[in-house]
Amino acid sequence: MIKIYNTLTRKKEPLPEPQAGKPLKVFVCGPTVYDYAHIGHARTYIFFDFLAKYLRSQGYEVEYLQNITDVDDKIIKRAAEENKTAEELSKFFTEKYLEDMETLGVDAITNYAPATKFIPQIISQVERLIEKGFAYKIDGDGWYFDISKDKEYGKLSGRTATQAEDALSRIDESINKRNKGDFCLWKFSKPNEPVWPEKNLGDGRPGWHIEDTAITEKYFGPQYDIHGGGVDLVFPHHEAEMAQQESASGLKPFVKLWIHTGVLLVEGKKMSKSLGNFITIRDFLKKYPPDVLRWITLTHHYRSPIDYSDESARQAKSAIDGTQKFLAGLEFSSKNISEDSPRGDNPIEKKTDIAFASALADDINTPTAIAHIFNAILELQPKIWTIEPDTAKSLAKYLKGKFAALGFSFKSPEIPAKAWQLASERETFRVNKQFVQSDALRKEIDSLGYVIEDTPKGPFLWPKNQI
């Protein structure tokens, strides 16, 4: 049984057992495409990519939907600064976002849903809210949701309507609102802004929150299984979504399970261009391979904060390189295996399987799951060169499979034939105790960028830059 923490109920709750033909419907808030995606985005999307893949591996059918906010105040402002249309700007950054996700191996999403493709659904939902008395019009501004009409407003975040008025919340500003926490459903467009002609609502464009519920209602209906996003979206964004959809449909709960990832800080501070600590995914990938960001993400529990620094990235890369070397060593130790060698059950595999599965079933505890893999590696490390070849082959395949389940693909680096030839010649000299010649060949191998380790199975080569 898989249990996951529900932000709404403040407790871990079991997922229903997998049912054929009844997919889990999962929605995760996507980016507002006015700039390149940053490593905070990556933290959230890497986790939910893993979650979808893990649930599928456990027999669930998962329909994973993500919106893309391609019309928004931030997009309009940035487009004006760059003398572009909002459509041109959002299209450019949407393409770059999708490229970043592909590079990071985030590919579990079933459907991407740009907001501008769902204007009719957005209009329909706003009209229903007006009809039911939950929305009101401010001339020259737009249509707003009246939070005082929703008696349960605040149940997700634990904040009351009064607390919604604090200056730190990202809310729509208007001196004519009934309540300071009221949020805009449909904004009347100003000159040179994107506009959708609408005879009932007035010419305008969607507010920030309404696109998500209109999109999910189109794909999933008025109620579905899992909603995810960063913890910074709990209030007011997800609170607003819940108020909108439950008010429009009259059905509760809007979502059964709310899952939120913790914040990513940079050296203890929130990312900000003004602080000079804003790191895009693209900037990160100029220094480190994609697996480093996945490693940092999954070695932290998804609900915990991550305090990122260059040092944490270097440590992650070192851990990946060390793991890759160990797995390559296991495969090297399996050479000369006979095709007829029997393969029995390995107690290390059994023990790790149980612990790994238990960790993931308990609120998707990836750091503990990874720790159990490393417990197996620590147990095997001292005897890596003395393990029977068939056992070594089995263990290498098993451990690679466990890492693959987490999204890591550890491939041994290509070592040129010349380096292996020199290693073979050196081994001959070493065995014959011709140490001067042996040392000369070691230096030559070193000049090629490789170190050599003498093992009972023969010389083992590894790139110097991965030690």
FENSULRA-V83651 format. One record per residue. N is the residue number from 1. BURIAL is 1 if it has 16 or more other ideal C-beta (glycine too) atoms within 10 Angstrom, else 0. Layout:
N_BURIAL ; N_BURIAL
//
This chain:
1_0 ; 2_1 ; 3_0 ; 4_1 ; 5_1 ; 6_1 ; 7_1 ; 8_1 ; 9_0 ; 10_0 ; 11_0 ; 12_0 ; 13_0 ; 14_0 ; 15_1 ; 16_0 ; 17_0 ; 18_1 ; 19_0 ; 20_0 ; 21_0 ; 22_0 ; 23_1 ; 24_1 ; 25_1 ; 26_1 ; 27_1 ; 28_1 ; 29_1 ; 30_1 ; 31_1 ; 32_1 ; 33_1 ; 34_1 ; 35_1 ; 36_1 ; 37_1 ; 38_1 ; 39_1 ; 40_1 ; 41_1 ; 42_1 ; 43_1 ; 44_1 ; 45_1 ; 46_1 ; 47_1 ; 48_1 ; 49_1 ; 50_1 ; 51_1 ; 52_1 ; 53_1 ; 54_1 ; 55_1 ; 56_1 ; 57_0 ; 58_0 ; 59_0 ; 60_1 ; 61_0 ; 62_1 ; 63_1 ; 64_1 ; 65_1 ; 66_1 ; 67_1 ; 68_1 ; 69_1 ; 70_1 ; 71_1 ; 72_1 ; 73_1 ; 74_0 ; 75_1 ; 76_1 ; 77_0 ; 78_1 ; 79_1 ; 80_0 ; 81_0 ; 82_0 ; 83_0 ; 84_0 ; 85_0 ; 86_1 ; 87_0 ; 88_0 ; 89_1 ; 90_1 ; 91_1 ; 92_0 ; 93_1 ; 94_1 ; 95_0 ; 96_1 ; 97_1 ; 98_1 ; 99_0 ; 100_1 ; 101_1 ; 102_0 ; 103_0 ; 104_1 ; 105_1 ; 106_1 ; 107_0 ; 108_1 ; 109_1 ; 110_0 ; 111_0 ; 112_0 ; 113_1 ; 114_1 ; 115_1 ; 116_1 ; 117_0 ; 118_1 ; 119_1 ; 120_0 ; 121_1 ; 122_1 ; 123_1 ; 124_0 ; 125_1 ; 126_1 ; 127_1 ; 128_1 ; 129_1 ; 130_1 ; 131_0 ; 132_0 ; 133_0 ; 134_1 ; 135_1 ; 136_1 ; 137_0 ; 138_1 ; 139_0 ; 140_0 ; 141_1 ; 142_1 ; 143_1 ; 144_1 ; 145_1 ; 146_1 ; 147_1 ; 148_0 ; 149_1 ; 150_1 ; 151_0 ; 152_0 ; 153_1 ; 154_1 ; 155_1 ; 156_1 ; 157_1 ; 158_0 ; 159_1 ; 160_0 ; 161_1 ; 162_0 ; 163_0 ; 164_1 ; 165_1 ; 166_0 ; 167_0 ; 168_0 ; 169_1 ; 170_0 ; 171_1 ; 172_1 ; 173_0 ; 174_0 ; 175_0 ; 176_0 ; 177_1 ; 178_0 ; 179_1 ; 180_1 ; 181_1 ; 182_1 ; 183_1 ; 184_1 ; 185_1 ; 186_1 ; 187_1 ; 188_1 ; 189_1 ; 190_0 ; 191_0 ; 192_0 ; 193_1 ; 194_1 ; 195_0 ; 196_1 ; 197_0 ; 198_1 ; 199_0 ; 200_0 ; 201_1 ; 202_1 ; 203_0 ; 204_1 ; 205_1 ; 206_1 ; 207_1 ; 208_1 ; 209_1 ; 210_1 ; 211_1 ; 212_1 ; 213_1 ; 214_1 ; 215_1 ; 216_1 ; 217_1 ; 218_1 ; 219_1 ; 220_1 ; 221_0 ; 222_1 ; 223_1 ; 224_1 ; 225_1 ; 226_1 ; 227_1 ; 228_1 ; 229_1 ; 230_1 ; 231_1 ; 232_0 ; 233_1 ; 234_1 ; 235_1 ; 236_1 ; 237_1 ; 238_1 ; 239_1 ; 240_1 ; 241_1 ; 242_1 ; 243_1 ; 244_1 ; 245_1 ; 246_1 ; 247_1 ; 248_1 ; 249_1 ; 250_0 ; 251_0 ; 252_0 ; 253_1 ; 254_1 ; 255_1 ; 256_1 ; 257_1 ; 258_1 ; 259_1 ; 260_1 ; 261_1 ; 262_1 ; 263_1 ; 264_1 ; 265_1 ; 266_1 ; 267_0 ; 268_0 ; 269_0 ; 270_0 ; 271_1 ; 272_0 ; 273_0 ; 274_0 ; 275_0 ; 276_0 ; 277_1 ; 278_1 ; 279_1 ; 280_1 ; 281_1 ; 282_0 ; 283_0 ; 284_1 ; 285_1 ; 286_0 ; 287_0 ; 288_1 ; 289_0 ; 290_1 ; 291_1 ; 292_1 ; 293_1 ; 294_1 ; 295_1 ; 296_1 ; 297_1 ; 298_1 ; 299_1 ; 300_1 ; 301_1 ; 302_1 ; 303_1 ; 304_0 ; 305_0 ; 306_1 ; 307_0 ; 308_1 ; 309_0 ; 310_0 ; 311_0 ; 312_1 ; 313_1 ; 314_0 ; 315_0 ; 316_1 ; 317_1 ; 318_0 ; 319_1 ; 320_1 ; 321_1 ; 322_0 ; 323_1 ; 324_1 ; 325_1 ; 326_1 ; 327_1 ; 328_1 ; 329_1 ; 330_1 ; 331_1 ; 332_1 ; 333_1 ; 334_1 ; 335_0 ; 336_0 ; 337_0 ; 338_0 ; 339_0 ; 340_0 ; 341_0 ; 342_0 ; 343_0 ; 344_0 ; 345_0 ; 346_0 ; 347_0 ; 348_1 ; 349_1 ; 350_0 ; 351_0 ; 352_1 ; 353_0 ; 354_0 ; 355_1 ; 356_1 ; 357_0 ; 358_0 ; 359_1 ; 360_1 ; 361_1 ; 362_1 ; 363_1 ; 364_1 ; 365_1 ; 366_1 ; 367_0 ; 368_1 ; 369_1 ; 370_1 ; 371_0 ; 372_1 ; 373_1 ; 374_0 ; 375_0 ; 376_1 ; 377_1 ; 378_0 ; 379_0 ; 380_1 ; 381_0 ; 382_0 ; 383_0 ; 384_1 ; 385_1 ; 386_0 ; 387_1 ; 388_0 ; 389_0 ; 390_1 ; 391_1 ; 392_1 ; 393_1 ; 394_1 ; 395_1 ; 396_1 ; 397_0 ; 398_1 ; 399_1 ; 400_1 ; 401_0 ; 402_1 ; 403_1 ; 404_0 ; 405_1 ; 406_1 ; 407_1 ; 408_1 ; 409_0 ; 410_1 ; 411_0 ; 412_0 ; 413_0 ; 414_0 ; 415_1 ; 416_0 ; 417_0 ; 418_0 ; 419_1 ; 420_0 ; 421_0 ; 422_1 ; 423_1 ; 424_0 ; 425_0 ; 426_1 ; 427_1 ; 428_0 ; 429_1 ; 430_1 ; 431_0 ; 432_0 ; 433_0 ; 434_0 ; 435_0 ; 436_0 ; 437_0 ; 438_1 ; 439_0 ; 440_0 ; 441_1 ; 442_1 ; 443_0 ; 444_0 ; 445_1 ; 446_0 ; 447_0 ; 448_0 ; 449_0 ; 450_1 ; 451_0 ; 452_1 ; 453_0 ; 454_1 ; 455_0 ; 456_0 ; 457_1 ; 458_0 ; 459_1 ; 460_1 ; 461_1 ; 462_1 ; 463_1 ; 464_0 ; 465_0 ; 466_1 ; 467_0
//
